[in-house]
């Protein structure tokens, strides 16, 4: 019995190995078996890990170089993806896949496009366009449709956006290329103009109100250095005169806080200066 059990186990293991190593798909000189697929998974994972590690090293090495954030992002991504692809090719070679037959795979991919992979290829191509042209980068504040948020990760197929409500939005790359994407931080300039509106009563001194509004908004600590407020009469409403002011803040990340500061400061300033705000009077007559 002691000699039979090991031989039985070896027979079973040999049978399993023969089964998983038997090619079920042959394309040119490429033989695909279950074992190949099982080994392909760790190859992909290791290639991604190596690419990310090299990308982090490159990012650290050029962090303090006189290169803009946009070009730093582009360099890191190109190097990271390049190393990942190189590591993947080396891994495929180690699995016995002949890279000279890669055209066969591309041909199969072309056939697959006709079976519903058009969207996948479109998003992949858009990812390459974003990578090499750099219209947006990770960390940018953007508005897509009616949603505003920050780009947290750009992949080949999609882009991850974290909204201002801390929700995660997965956006196909083709949308970022084919539709309007409003970037608040294009390039390295994070300054942006914000608007502030307030309504004053028709009995108020308009010139005084506009002057107080400008002086008040220019005191906002979030403003860009030397920023001046542009105050205008927006419209004449039923209850009062609508004023609007535009001023540039240094960092778009302070947009919400800066607008709140302006609103609070304006109410206090108008109250101190005796500038009346609109009010509705209701008179009840006895019949």
Number of C-alpha atoms within 10 A of each C-alpha: 5 6 7 9 10 11 11 11 11 12 12 12 12 11 12 12 13 12 14 15 16 15 15 11 11 10 12 13 14 18 16 17 17 16 16 18 14 11 14 16 11 12 20 18 13 16 22 19 16 19 25 19 15 19 23 15 14 17 18 12 10 13 13 8 9 8 11 11 15 18 15 17 19 19 17 21 23 16 18 24 20 15 21 24 16 15 20 21 18 16 19 18 12 11 15 14 18 15 15 10 13 15 11 15 14 11 11 12 14 14 12 12 14 9 9 10 13 13 13 17 17 15 23 19 17 21 23 16 16 21 21 13 12 15 15 23 25 17 17 21 24 21 17 16 10 5 13 18 23 23 20 17 14 20 16 19 19 20 21 19 27 20 18 12 9 10 10 15 16 12 16 21 25 22 16 20 16 9 10 11 15 15 19 21 19 17 16 10 11 16 19 18 18 16 14 18 18 18 19 22 18 17 12 16 13 16 9 13 20 19 12 16 26 20 14 18 26 21 15 17 12 19 23 17 11 8 17 17 23 16 20 14 15 14 12 13 12 10 14 19 21 18 20 19 21 18 20 22 24 18 18 21 17 14 18 10 11 20 19 12 16 19 16 10 17 22 14 12 17 18 12 9 11 12 19 17 18 17 10 6 6 6 6 6 5 4 3
